[in-house]
Amino acid sequence: MSFPLILAFVAVVLAAVAGVVLVREKDPQRRARALVKMGAVVMTVFTAAAVAFIGGYAMDQPGGMAGLMMTLSWFVPMLVLAALAWFRPAVASPLLILLAAVLVVACVWFALDPATARSLQDSVGPVVAIGVVALAFPAAVLGLKRSGPAGWLLLALGTLPLLVTVLGRSGPAASLAAASAVPLITGIVYLVAARLARRDPASRNTLPAPA
C-alpha cells in the first residue's frame, strides 16, 4: 500500500472516530478532551512512521554516518521542541509560530528561485516536507495544553507550505502533500475541540482537566 493511500485511510478512520465521539459523548468538555487526545495519538503514530520512512531513506542515500547525521539534525530538535511544548507551553507557542513563519518564508524563497530549490532538495532531500513533520509533532504536543493555538498552527503547517510550493512549482509536491495531510486534519480536530472547550470559560483554548 502506498503512503498516500495510508494517509487517506488514516483520514477516514480519524473522521469516523471523531464522528462517533461527537455523536455519543454529550458533555462538551469530554468531547473536547477525547478529540484532542485522539488527534495527538494520530499525530504521534504518523510522526513515528514519517521518521522511519525519512530515516530509512537517509540511511540508504547517502547512508552511513552522513545519513545518520542528516536524520538527527532534525529529529533531535523536534524532540526538544516537543519537550518544550509539554513543559513550557507559554514559551513553545511563540517559538513554534516563529519557526513555522521561517518555514513559510523559505517556501516563498524556493518559489522565487525554483532552480535553487530543486538543486537543494535533490542533494539533501525534501527539506520542506521534513520541516513540516519536525514542527507538526511539537505543535500536536502543544495541543494537549493549548488546543486552540496548536490547531491554528497545524492548520497553517498543513496548508501554507504546500500551497506556496504548488503555486511556485518549486519542489516535490507529492512528498509535501503526504507530510501535510495528517497535520492539517489534526489541526481541524484541535480547532473543533477548542470550540467545544470554549463553552466553559475556564477551559478556553486549553484541554479540559479530567473529571
Order of alpha helices (4+ residues) and beta strands (2+ residues): alpha-alpha-alpha-alpha-alpha-alpha-alpha-alpha
